[in-house]
Amino acid sequence: MRLRQMVAISPAATMAHRNLGVSAADGGDAAVALRRYTRAIACEPTNHRVWSAVASARTDLGNRSAAASAWRRALTLGASESDALYNLGVLAQDGDRWQEAAAAYRRALAIEPRHAAAAGNLGACLSELGRTAEAIAAFEAAAASEPAVFRRRHALHLEHLKAGSFDAAWAAITDADSPSVDGLRGRTVLLYDTCGYGDFIQFMRYTPLVRAVARQVCLRVPAALVGLARRAFGHAQVVSADADPPAHDIAVRLLDLPRLFGTTGATIPAAGPYLSADPERARQWLPRIDRRGVAVGFAWAGDSAYPLNHLRSPGLDVLGPLLSDVDGVRFHALQVGAGRVDVRNGGLPSSVLDLGADIHDFDHTAAIVAGLDLVISPCTAVAHLSAALGKPTWVMLRHASDWRWMLDRDDSPWYPSLRLFRQRRPGRWDEVIEDLRDALAKVRRNQEKGKT
């Protein structure tokens, strides 16, 4: 009220307009905040604090270009250089301009060497650029500046895993509160997580190791995975994440288990298939699979909620040349979720069998995969499922791939039946499609030789 009275008495009260804008921003109304800040700028065009506020409001409204211009203006007028440069880096990073963002973060760190957020974001950009050693150094700096902030150490942990340095990865996230194998002995253990489907599939394999030391194990997974988990881990109580967890002595995240058991590249458990399809469902799906040639299932998009999904998912249009140019290959679409908009938009060739509309959980997908010769997918849950079933699985990877696929290899210690097809240059899915087409043609030739 007093701020409004001040503005009414003195319309040129710069900071009163700014503070009213701050109040609006705190209330979640960025549009009103921006109007207030604009009034403040009209009163005092050279006030760097107001320009910084304008930049923040424009960012909240999604106008990145205008926000960047405001941050540059604030910088020239005397705003804290490290903060302005950091925010310019964030805007560039949000636009996938990794080089530009990295340069801004480096400038911010030159002014404020212990700017942990700038160091952490620099590490993320360097990781995207494939400069792993530099990324590790940046993540180490961020963790040193904020050792109590877990996400700093977690980012370092993931980059070490990408580099294949398992021991260094576990050391980065181990602290006094970390669970241990001894802490599980003779106890009832709840295994849970809040990760994506692919992570659940990848790390459920540790359940038997926990059962070997615990008195009882309860595995809590998303409802769509319950059937698979119960077939694979009958020695454990499997419950849906939709239900309340049963009584337990200790709860452990699935993603903590590799560290807890000291996993290395040579000791990853469940080297062979550890999931299986329901036999009856597999029989029901078999008549819908076209076996006149190489039967291939494929997907083209991951979960749209993942922040970098637009980089990891090629989309259906990109797969066009693959779907139409390989003779003797029968394609079966396994796509579910938001990616099915491409089907509704008419992007699926008439020669492709669309099975995705009738897939309701991962038991359905597993039953289909059981009748296929091969599955092709981006880095998403379908790839994990197919590989965990032991099916030959080809994964399309963006240039800066996820940590689990490591560096410069076309195989994976996590899944023996899996083969990786990597972008050689950022954004170049056409190169991946060319490699896939050549590989499929070779599979087709081998199949024909086997018939003669």
VEXTI-436649 format. One record per residue (C-alpha): residue number from 1; residue in one letter; x, y, z. Coordinates in pm, whole numbers. Example, Ala and Ser with C-alpha at 12.3 -4.5 7.8 and 13.67 -1.06 7.14 Angstrom:
! VEXTI-436649
+-----+------+--------+--------+--------+
| seq | type |     xx |     yy |     zz |
+-----+------+--------+--------+--------+
|   1 |    a |   1230 |   -450 |    780 |
|   2 |    s |   1367 |   -106 |    714 |
+-----+------+--------+--------+--------+
END
This chain:
! VEXTI-436649
+-----+------+--------+--------+--------+
| seq | type |     xx |     yy |     zz |
+-----+------+--------+--------+--------+
|   1 |    m |      0 |      0 |      0 |
|   2 |    r |    278 |    244 |     93 |
|   3 |    l |    456 |    176 |   -238 |
|   4 |    r |    139 |    257 |   -430 |
|   5 |    q |     94 |    574 |   -230 |
|   6 |    m |    453 |    674 |   -306 |
|   7 |    v |    398 |    614 |   -680 |
|   8 |    a |     77 |    819 |   -669 |
|   9 |    i |    253 |   1107 |   -496 |
|  10 |    s |    573 |   1084 |   -703 |
|  11 |    p |    519 |    906 |  -1039 |
|  12 |    a |    894 |    926 |  -1104 |
|  13 |    a |    980 |    717 |   -796 |
|  14 |    t |   1202 |    463 |   -971 |
|  15 |    m |   1256 |    221 |   -688 |
|  16 |    a |    891 |    230 |   -583 |
|  17 |    h |    794 |    108 |   -932 |
|  18 |    r |   1073 |   -153 |   -916 |
|  19 |    n |    962 |   -279 |   -575 |
|  20 |    l |    601 |   -305 |   -690 |
|  21 |    g |    736 |   -515 |   -975 |
|  22 |    v |    927 |   -734 |   -733 |
|  23 |    s |    608 |   -783 |   -533 |
|  24 |    a |    423 |   -888 |   -850 |
|  25 |    a |    705 |  -1123 |   -946 |
|  26 |    d |    701 |  -1282 |   -602 |
|  27 |    g |    330 |  -1339 |   -653 |
|  28 |    g |    397 |  -1519 |   -981 |
|  29 |    d |    274 |  -1245 |  -1214 |
|  30 |    a |    571 |  -1176 |  -1441 |
|  31 |    a |    364 |   -972 |  -1688 |
|  32 |    v |    259 |   -718 |  -1422 |
|  33 |    a |    615 |   -717 |  -1288 |
|  34 |    l |    751 |   -631 |  -1632 |
|  35 |    r |    507 |   -342 |  -1670 |
|  36 |    r |    621 |   -204 |  -1334 |
|  37 |    y |    986 |   -241 |  -1426 |
|  38 |    t |    921 |    -69 |  -1759 |
|  39 |    r |    774 |    228 |  -1569 |
|  40 |    a |   1084 |    232 |  -1351 |
|  41 |    i |   1310 |    232 |  -1660 |
|  42 |    a |   1117 |    529 |  -1798 |
|  43 |    c |   1194 |    712 |  -1474 |
|  44 |    e |   1562 |    619 |  -1465 |
|  45 |    p |   1694 |    457 |  -1787 |
|  46 |    t |   2046 |    404 |  -1647 |
|  47 |    n |   1953 |    208 |  -1333 |
|  48 |    h |   2124 |   -132 |  -1368 |
|  49 |    r |   1916 |   -286 |  -1088 |
|  50 |    v |   1597 |   -221 |  -1279 |
|  51 |    w |   1745 |   -356 |  -1602 |
|  52 |    s |   1842 |   -673 |  -1414 |
|  53 |    a |   1483 |   -701 |  -1292 |
|  54 |    v |   1356 |   -650 |  -1649 |
|  55 |    a |   1583 |   -933 |  -1764 |
|  56 |    s |   1447 |  -1166 |  -1496 |
|  57 |    a |   1086 |  -1086 |  -1584 |
|  58 |    r |   1149 |  -1139 |  -1956 |
|  59 |    t |   1309 |  -1474 |  -1874 |
|  60 |    d |   1003 |  -1576 |  -1671 |
|  61 |    l |    784 |  -1482 |  -1967 |
|  62 |    g |    993 |  -1698 |  -2201 |
|  63 |    n |   1134 |  -1412 |  -2408 |
|  64 |    r |   1497 |  -1521 |  -2402 |
|  65 |    s |   1622 |  -1286 |  -2670 |
|  66 |    a |   1478 |   -980 |  -2497 |
|  67 |    a |   1605 |  -1108 |  -2162 |
|  68 |    a |   1957 |  -1141 |  -2300 |
|  69 |    s |   1942 |   -784 |  -2431 |
|  70 |    a |   1832 |   -661 |  -2088 |
|  71 |    w |   2116 |   -847 |  -1914 |
|  72 |    r |   2367 |   -696 |  -2156 |
|  73 |    r |   2223 |   -352 |  -2086 |
|  74 |    a |   2247 |   -410 |  -1710 |
|  75 |    l |   2605 |   -522 |  -1755 |
|  76 |    t |   2707 |   -205 |  -1936 |
|  77 |    l |   2540 |      6 |  -1664 |
|  78 |    g |   2732 |   -154 |  -1377 |
|  79 |    a |   2538 |   -461 |  -1270 |
|  80 |    s |   2734 |   -731 |  -1089 |
|  81 |    e |   2937 |   -872 |  -1376 |
|  82 |    s |   2947 |  -1229 |  -1252 |
|  83 |    d |   2569 |  -1245 |  -1201 |
|  84 |    a |   2491 |  -1083 |  -1535 |
|  85 |    l |   2734 |  -1310 |  -1719 |
|  86 |    y |   2595 |  -1612 |  -1538 |
|  87 |    n |   2241 |  -1525 |  -1645 |
|  88 |    l |   2354 |  -1466 |  -2002 |
|  89 |    g |   2507 |  -1813 |  -1987 |
|  90 |    v |   2182 |  -1964 |  -1862 |
|  91 |    l |   1989 |  -1809 |  -2150 |
|  92 |    a |   2239 |  -1941 |  -2404 |
|  93 |    q |   2238 |  -2284 |  -2241 |
|  94 |    d |   1857 |  -2296 |  -2246 |
|  95 |    g |   1882 |  -2236 |  -2620 |
|  96 |    d |   2134 |  -2522 |  -2663 |
|  97 |    r |   2409 |  -2273 |  -2753 |
|  98 |    w |   2672 |  -2458 |  -2554 |
|  99 |    q |   2982 |  -2273 |  -2677 |
| 100 |    e |   2829 |  -1934 |  -2610 |
| 101 |    a |   2708 |  -2040 |  -2267 |
| 102 |    a |   3045 |  -2187 |  -2173 |
| 103 |    a |   3219 |  -1864 |  -2268 |
| 104 |    a |   2983 |  -1662 |  -2046 |
| 105 |    y |   3034 |  -1896 |  -1751 |
| 106 |    r |   3412 |  -1880 |  -1791 |
| 107 |    r |   3396 |  -1499 |  -1781 |
| 108 |    a |   3178 |  -1512 |  -1470 |
| 109 |    l |   3423 |  -1750 |  -1301 |
| 110 |    a |   3718 |  -1528 |  -1389 |
| 111 |    i |   3549 |  -1258 |  -1178 |
| 112 |    e |   3410 |  -1486 |   -905 |
| 113 |    p |   3609 |  -1814 |   -901 |
| 114 |    r |   3385 |  -1976 |   -638 |
| 115 |    h |   3060 |  -1917 |   -828 |
| 116 |    a |   2939 |  -2276 |   -788 |
| 117 |    a |   2638 |  -2246 |  -1017 |
| 118 |    a |   2852 |  -2105 |  -1298 |
| 119 |    a |   3106 |  -2384 |  -1254 |
| 120 |    g |   2834 |  -2650 |  -1251 |
| 121 |    n |   2667 |  -2512 |  -1560 |
| 122 |    l |   3005 |  -2481 |  -1733 |
| 123 |    g |   3057 |  -2851 |  -1665 |
| 124 |    a |   2719 |  -2932 |  -1819 |
| 125 |    c |   2804 |  -2733 |  -2133 |
| 126 |    l |   3147 |  -2893 |  -2167 |
| 127 |    s |   2987 |  -3234 |  -2129 |
| 128 |    e |   2748 |  -3151 |  -2412 |
| 129 |    l |   3047 |  -3045 |  -2623 |
| 130 |    g |   3217 |  -3379 |  -2559 |
| 131 |    r |   3501 |  -3225 |  -2356 |
| 132 |    t |   3476 |  -3474 |  -2072 |
| 133 |    a |   3806 |  -3404 |  -1893 |
| 134 |    e |   3728 |  -3030 |  -1883 |
| 135 |    a |   3374 |  -3104 |  -1769 |
| 136 |    i |   3506 |  -3313 |  -1479 |
| 137 |    a |   3735 |  -3027 |  -1376 |
| 138 |    a |   3442 |  -2783 |  -1380 |
| 139 |    f |   3220 |  -3016 |  -1179 |
| 140 |    e |   3503 |  -3066 |   -929 |
| 141 |    a |   3527 |  -2688 |   -887 |
| 142 |    a |   3152 |  -2662 |   -831 |
| 143 |    a |   3160 |  -2942 |   -573 |
| 144 |    a |   3456 |  -2781 |   -396 |
| 145 |    s |   3267 |  -2452 |   -371 |
| 146 |    e |   2948 |  -2614 |   -240 |
| 147 |    p |   3049 |  -2953 |    -93 |
| 148 |    a |   2724 |  -2985 |    103 |
| 149 |    v |   2507 |  -2947 |   -210 |
| 150 |    f |   2444 |  -3299 |   -339 |
| 151 |    r |   2363 |  -3201 |   -696 |
| 152 |    r |   2716 |  -3063 |   -737 |
| 153 |    r |   2869 |  -3397 |   -643 |
| 154 |    h |   2606 |  -3588 |   -839 |
| 155 |    a |   2695 |  -3409 |  -1162 |
| 156 |    l |   3060 |  -3497 |  -1104 |
| 157 |    h |   2957 |  -3856 |  -1032 |
| 158 |    l |   2771 |  -3888 |  -1365 |
| 159 |    e |   3059 |  -3742 |  -1565 |
| 160 |    h |   3300 |  -3991 |  -1410 |
| 161 |    l |   3059 |  -4270 |  -1507 |
| 162 |    k |   3050 |  -4139 |  -1863 |
| 163 |    a |   3431 |  -4158 |  -1866 |
| 164 |    g |   3418 |  -4514 |  -1732 |
| 165 |    s |   3578 |  -4419 |  -1400 |
| 166 |    f |   3349 |  -4616 |  -1168 |
| 167 |    d |   3559 |  -4583 |   -850 |
| 168 |    a |   3583 |  -4204 |   -888 |
| 169 |    a |   3210 |  -4189 |   -959 |
| 170 |    w |   3117 |  -4370 |   -637 |
| 171 |    a |   3365 |  -4165 |   -434 |
| 172 |    a |   3202 |  -3842 |   -554 |
| 173 |    i |   2867 |  -3925 |   -394 |
| 174 |    t |   2974 |  -4126 |    -89 |
| 175 |    d |   2927 |  -3954 |    246 |
| 176 |    a |   2856 |  -4044 |    606 |
| 177 |    d |   2485 |  -4091 |    539 |
| 178 |    s |   2530 |  -4323 |    240 |
| 179 |    p |   2384 |  -4672 |    287 |
| 180 |    s |   2618 |  -4971 |    295 |
| 181 |    v |   2581 |  -5343 |    234 |
| 182 |    d |   2639 |  -5408 |    603 |
| 183 |    g |   2352 |  -5173 |    681 |
| 184 |    l |   2115 |  -5403 |    488 |
| 185 |    r |   2207 |  -5731 |    650 |
| 186 |    g |   1915 |  -5908 |    815 |
| 187 |    r |   1680 |  -5616 |    756 |
| 188 |    t |   1363 |  -5556 |    556 |
| 189 |    v |   1470 |  -5333 |    267 |
| 190 |    l |   1245 |  -5118 |     49 |
| 191 |    l |   1390 |  -5052 |   -297 |
| 192 |    y |   1237 |  -4750 |   -465 |
| 193 |    d |   1318 |  -4449 |   -679 |
| 194 |    t |   1170 |  -4145 |   -849 |
| 195 |    c |   1359 |  -4195 |  -1175 |
| 196 |    g |   1235 |  -4269 |  -1527 |
| 197 |    y |   1117 |  -4605 |  -1659 |
| 198 |    g |   1449 |  -4675 |  -1827 |
| 199 |    d |   1638 |  -4627 |  -1501 |
| 200 |    f |   1401 |  -4862 |  -1320 |
| 201 |    i |   1456 |  -5128 |  -1586 |
| 202 |    q |   1833 |  -5083 |  -1579 |
| 203 |    f |   1875 |  -5097 |  -1201 |
| 204 |    m |   1610 |  -5351 |  -1096 |
| 205 |    r |   1879 |  -5608 |  -1177 |
| 206 |    y |   2034 |  -5536 |   -835 |
| 207 |    t |   1734 |  -5680 |   -648 |
| 208 |    p |   1885 |  -6031 |   -611 |
| 209 |    l |   2207 |  -5884 |   -468 |
| 210 |    v |   2006 |  -5705 |   -202 |
| 211 |    r |   1801 |  -6016 |   -131 |
| 212 |    a |   2121 |  -6213 |    -72 |
| 213 |    v |   2203 |  -6001 |    234 |
| 214 |    a |   1864 |  -5871 |    349 |
| 215 |    r |   1598 |  -6057 |    546 |
| 216 |    q |   1327 |  -5942 |    307 |
| 217 |    v |   1311 |  -5713 |      2 |
| 218 |    c |   1023 |  -5505 |   -127 |
| 219 |    l |   1062 |  -5359 |   -475 |
| 220 |    r |    839 |  -5057 |   -540 |
| 221 |    v |    805 |  -4974 |   -910 |
| 222 |    p |    563 |  -4786 |  -1140 |
| 223 |    a |    244 |  -4977 |  -1210 |
| 224 |    a |    342 |  -5030 |  -1576 |
| 225 |    l |    646 |  -5233 |  -1463 |
| 226 |    v |    487 |  -5447 |  -1192 |
| 227 |    g |    424 |  -5751 |  -1414 |
| 228 |    l |    780 |  -5759 |  -1544 |
| 229 |    a |    928 |  -5713 |  -1199 |
| 230 |    r |    718 |  -5990 |  -1042 |
| 231 |    r |    823 |  -6243 |  -1306 |
| 232 |    a |   1189 |  -6150 |  -1271 |
| 233 |    f |   1215 |  -6116 |   -894 |
| 234 |    g |    977 |  -6366 |   -738 |
| 235 |    h |   1193 |  -6373 |   -426 |
| 236 |    a |   1097 |  -6012 |   -355 |
| 237 |    q |    768 |  -5847 |   -273 |
| 238 |    v |    682 |  -5625 |   -572 |
| 239 |    v |    435 |  -5341 |   -523 |
| 240 |    s |    313 |  -5055 |   -734 |
| 241 |    a |    439 |  -4705 |   -669 |
| 242 |    d |     72 |  -4602 |   -666 |
| 243 |    a |     25 |  -4792 |   -340 |
| 244 |    d |    155 |  -4706 |      4 |
| 245 |    p |    489 |  -4874 |     75 |
| 246 |    p |    477 |  -5170 |    314 |
| 247 |    a |    654 |  -5167 |    649 |
| 248 |    h |   1032 |  -5175 |    619 |
| 249 |    d |   1349 |  -5113 |    819 |
| 250 |    i |   1541 |  -4915 |    558 |
| 251 |    a |   1462 |  -4758 |    219 |
| 252 |    v |   1726 |  -4747 |    -54 |
| 253 |    r |   1708 |  -4581 |   -395 |
| 254 |    l |   1769 |  -4815 |   -688 |
| 255 |    l |   2021 |  -4571 |   -833 |
| 256 |    d |   2227 |  -4600 |   -512 |
| 257 |    l |   2276 |  -4973 |   -556 |
| 258 |    p |   2564 |  -4968 |   -808 |
| 259 |    r |   2765 |  -4757 |   -563 |
| 260 |    l |   2659 |  -4962 |   -266 |
| 261 |    f |   2786 |  -5284 |   -430 |
| 262 |    g |   3101 |  -5119 |   -568 |
| 263 |    t |   3011 |  -5191 |   -930 |
| 264 |    t |   3283 |  -5173 |  -1194 |
| 265 |    g |   3264 |  -5229 |  -1567 |
| 266 |    a |   3361 |  -5591 |  -1503 |
| 267 |    t |   3117 |  -5660 |  -1218 |
| 268 |    i |   2786 |  -5530 |  -1352 |
| 269 |    p |   2526 |  -5790 |  -1245 |
| 270 |    a |   2287 |  -5979 |  -1474 |
| 271 |    a |   2511 |  -5999 |  -1780 |
| 272 |    g |   2242 |  -6200 |  -1959 |
| 273 |    p |   1869 |  -6131 |  -1998 |
| 274 |    y |   1706 |  -6068 |  -1661 |
| 275 |    l |   1352 |  -5980 |  -1769 |
| 276 |    s |   1108 |  -6197 |  -1960 |
| 277 |    a |    783 |  -6155 |  -2147 |
| 278 |    d |    460 |  -6315 |  -2028 |
| 279 |    p |    435 |  -6630 |  -2246 |
| 280 |    e |     60 |  -6609 |  -2296 |
| 281 |    r |     71 |  -6244 |  -2400 |
| 282 |    a |    358 |  -6318 |  -2635 |
| 283 |    r |    146 |  -6590 |  -2803 |
| 284 |    q |   -143 |  -6344 |  -2835 |
| 285 |    w |     74 |  -6081 |  -3004 |
| 286 |    l |    260 |  -6315 |  -3236 |
| 287 |    p |     -5 |  -6324 |  -3514 |
| 288 |    r |     19 |  -5945 |  -3547 |
| 289 |    i |    393 |  -5954 |  -3620 |
| 290 |    d |    494 |  -5967 |  -3986 |
| 291 |    r |    762 |  -6236 |  -4016 |
| 292 |    r |    811 |  -6205 |  -4394 |
| 293 |    g |   1168 |  -6088 |  -4361 |
| 294 |    v |   1352 |  -5927 |  -4069 |
| 295 |    a |   1093 |  -5827 |  -3810 |
| 296 |    v |   1202 |  -5495 |  -3660 |
| 297 |    g |   1031 |  -5294 |  -3388 |
| 298 |    f |   1112 |  -4928 |  -3353 |
| 299 |    a |   1037 |  -4611 |  -3159 |
| 300 |    w |   1138 |  -4255 |  -3232 |
| 301 |    a |   1077 |  -4044 |  -2920 |
| 302 |    g |   1130 |  -4050 |  -2545 |
| 303 |    d |    933 |  -3893 |  -2263 |
| 304 |    s |    864 |  -3529 |  -2348 |
| 305 |    a |    906 |  -3436 |  -1980 |
| 306 |    y |   1280 |  -3502 |  -2003 |
| 307 |    p |   1449 |  -3160 |  -2047 |
| 308 |    l |   1677 |  -3273 |  -2333 |
| 309 |    n |   1422 |  -3494 |  -2505 |
| 310 |    h |   1433 |  -3272 |  -2815 |
| 311 |    l |   1802 |  -3362 |  -2851 |
| 312 |    r |   1780 |  -3737 |  -2783 |
| 313 |    s |   1464 |  -3806 |  -2989 |
| 314 |    p |   1507 |  -3800 |  -3368 |
| 315 |    g |   1133 |  -3796 |  -3444 |
| 316 |    l |    945 |  -3998 |  -3701 |
| 317 |    d |   1029 |  -3778 |  -4002 |
| 318 |    v |   1401 |  -3842 |  -3952 |
| 319 |    l |   1342 |  -4217 |  -3972 |
| 320 |    g |   1165 |  -4187 |  -4309 |
| 321 |    p |   1461 |  -4301 |  -4526 |
| 322 |    l |   1520 |  -4601 |  -4299 |
| 323 |    l |   1157 |  -4714 |  -4309 |
| 324 |    s |   1130 |  -4700 |  -4686 |
| 325 |    d |   1473 |  -4798 |  -4821 |
| 326 |    v |   1556 |  -5138 |  -4669 |
| 327 |    d |   1418 |  -5433 |  -4868 |
| 328 |    g |   1314 |  -5743 |  -4681 |
| 329 |    v |   1261 |  -5564 |  -4349 |
| 330 |    r |    920 |  -5544 |  -4183 |
| 331 |    f |    885 |  -5251 |  -3947 |
| 332 |    h |    658 |  -5247 |  -3641 |
| 333 |    a |    595 |  -4914 |  -3461 |
| 334 |    l |    619 |  -4949 |  -3083 |
| 335 |    q |    585 |  -4578 |  -3002 |
| 336 |    v |    360 |  -4472 |  -2716 |
| 337 |    g |    306 |  -4142 |  -2537 |
| 338 |    a |    350 |  -3795 |  -2681 |
| 339 |    g |    548 |  -3925 |  -2979 |
| 340 |    r |    230 |  -4069 |  -3126 |
| 341 |    v |    132 |  -3725 |  -3245 |
| 342 |    d |    356 |  -3801 |  -3544 |
| 343 |    v |    132 |  -4096 |  -3629 |
| 344 |    r |   -182 |  -3884 |  -3601 |
| 345 |    n |    -20 |  -3632 |  -3835 |
| 346 |    g |     17 |  -3899 |  -4101 |
| 347 |    g |    390 |  -3952 |  -4070 |
| 348 |    l |    386 |  -4333 |  -4060 |
| 349 |    p |    435 |  -4509 |  -4398 |
| 350 |    s |    155 |  -4746 |  -4496 |
| 351 |    s |    400 |  -5037 |  -4505 |
| 352 |    v |    466 |  -5004 |  -4130 |
| 353 |    l |    254 |  -5197 |  -3881 |
| 354 |    d |    146 |  -4963 |  -3603 |
| 355 |    l |    122 |  -5157 |  -3278 |
| 356 |    g |    170 |  -4866 |  -3040 |
| 357 |    a |   -198 |  -4779 |  -3012 |
| 358 |    d |   -263 |  -5113 |  -2838 |
| 359 |    i |     31 |  -5100 |  -2598 |
| 360 |    h |    -90 |  -5022 |  -2247 |
| 361 |    d |    205 |  -5119 |  -2029 |
| 362 |    f |    554 |  -5265 |  -2054 |
| 363 |    d |    415 |  -5619 |  -2041 |
| 364 |    h |    252 |  -5551 |  -2378 |
| 365 |    t |    576 |  -5411 |  -2519 |
| 366 |    a |    776 |  -5707 |  -2385 |
| 367 |    a |    530 |  -5951 |  -2544 |
| 368 |    i |    573 |  -5783 |  -2883 |
| 369 |    v |    950 |  -5763 |  -2853 |
| 370 |    a |    961 |  -6137 |  -2783 |
| 371 |    g |    836 |  -6201 |  -3139 |
| 372 |    l |   1070 |  -5958 |  -3314 |
| 373 |    d |   1421 |  -6005 |  -3450 |
| 374 |    l |   1548 |  -5660 |  -3358 |
| 375 |    v |   1447 |  -5335 |  -3188 |
| 376 |    i |   1566 |  -4984 |  -3286 |
| 377 |    s |   1508 |  -4698 |  -3044 |
| 378 |    p |   1652 |  -4374 |  -2914 |
| 379 |    c |   1783 |  -4365 |  -2556 |
| 380 |    t |   1452 |  -4437 |  -2391 |
| 381 |    a |   1270 |  -4708 |  -2194 |
| 382 |    v |   1197 |  -4923 |  -2502 |
| 383 |    a |   1572 |  -4965 |  -2556 |
| 384 |    h |   1628 |  -5066 |  -2193 |
| 385 |    l |   1340 |  -5311 |  -2199 |
| 386 |    s |   1442 |  -5477 |  -2524 |
| 387 |    a |   1804 |  -5513 |  -2412 |
| 388 |    a |   1702 |  -5642 |  -2067 |
| 389 |    l |   1498 |  -5909 |  -2250 |
| 390 |    g |   1815 |  -6006 |  -2437 |
| 391 |    k |   1679 |  -5896 |  -2775 |
| 392 |    p |   1926 |  -5746 |  -3026 |
| 393 |    t |   1875 |  -5374 |  -2968 |
| 394 |    w |   2015 |  -5082 |  -3166 |
| 395 |    v |   2013 |  -4748 |  -2988 |
| 396 |    m |   2026 |  -4414 |  -3169 |
| 397 |    l |   2236 |  -4173 |  -2965 |
| 398 |    r |   2282 |  -3800 |  -2989 |
| 399 |    h |   2637 |  -3667 |  -3005 |
| 400 |    a |   2656 |  -3593 |  -2630 |
| 401 |    s |   2494 |  -3913 |  -2511 |
| 402 |    d |   2375 |  -4005 |  -2165 |
| 403 |    w |   2633 |  -4113 |  -1906 |
| 404 |    r |   2535 |  -4479 |  -1917 |
| 405 |    w |   2652 |  -4523 |  -2277 |
| 406 |    m |   2999 |  -4393 |  -2189 |
| 407 |    l |   3236 |  -4264 |  -2459 |
| 408 |    d |   3350 |  -4376 |  -2803 |
| 409 |    r |   3208 |  -4728 |  -2796 |
| 410 |    d |   2937 |  -4907 |  -2988 |
| 411 |    d |   2856 |  -5161 |  -2717 |
| 412 |    s |   2754 |  -5143 |  -2350 |
| 413 |    p |   2868 |  -5338 |  -2045 |
| 414 |    w |   2516 |  -5299 |  -1910 |
| 415 |    y |   2348 |  -5488 |  -2197 |
| 416 |    p |   2538 |  -5749 |  -2403 |
| 417 |    s |   2276 |  -5757 |  -2682 |
| 418 |    l |   2285 |  -5381 |  -2736 |
| 419 |    r |   2461 |  -5188 |  -3015 |
| 420 |    l |   2507 |  -4811 |  -3017 |
| 421 |    f |   2473 |  -4586 |  -3323 |
| 422 |    r |   2611 |  -4242 |  -3238 |
| 423 |    q |   2584 |  -3906 |  -3407 |
| 424 |    r |   2929 |  -3817 |  -3534 |
| 425 |    r |   2834 |  -3449 |  -3528 |
| 426 |    p |   2576 |  -3271 |  -3308 |
| 427 |    g |   2228 |  -3285 |  -3453 |
| 428 |    r |   2320 |  -3506 |  -3750 |
| 429 |    w |   2065 |  -3783 |  -3733 |
| 430 |    d |   2105 |  -3842 |  -4107 |
| 431 |    e |   2444 |  -4001 |  -4038 |
| 432 |    v |   2288 |  -4233 |  -3781 |
| 433 |    i |   2013 |  -4333 |  -4025 |
| 434 |    e |   2271 |  -4409 |  -4291 |
| 435 |    d |   2461 |  -4634 |  -4051 |
| 436 |    l |   2139 |  -4808 |  -3947 |
| 437 |    r |   2036 |  -4863 |  -4307 |
| 438 |    d |   2373 |  -5024 |  -4390 |
| 439 |    a |   2359 |  -5243 |  -4078 |
| 440 |    l |   2003 |  -5355 |  -4155 |
| 441 |    a |   2098 |  -5443 |  -4511 |
| 442 |    k |   2375 |  -5663 |  -4372 |
| 443 |    v |   2131 |  -5836 |  -4135 |
| 444 |    r |   1900 |  -5898 |  -4429 |
| 445 |    r |   2180 |  -6048 |  -4638 |
| 446 |    n |   2283 |  -6274 |  -4351 |
| 447 |    q |   1922 |  -6389 |  -4311 |
| 448 |    e |   1902 |  -6475 |  -4679 |
| 449 |    k |   2228 |  -6672 |  -4660 |
| 450 |    g |   2086 |  -6867 |  -4368 |
| 451 |    k |   1792 |  -6979 |  -4581 |
| 452 |    t |   2005 |  -7116 |  -4864 |
+-----+------+--------+--------+--------+
END
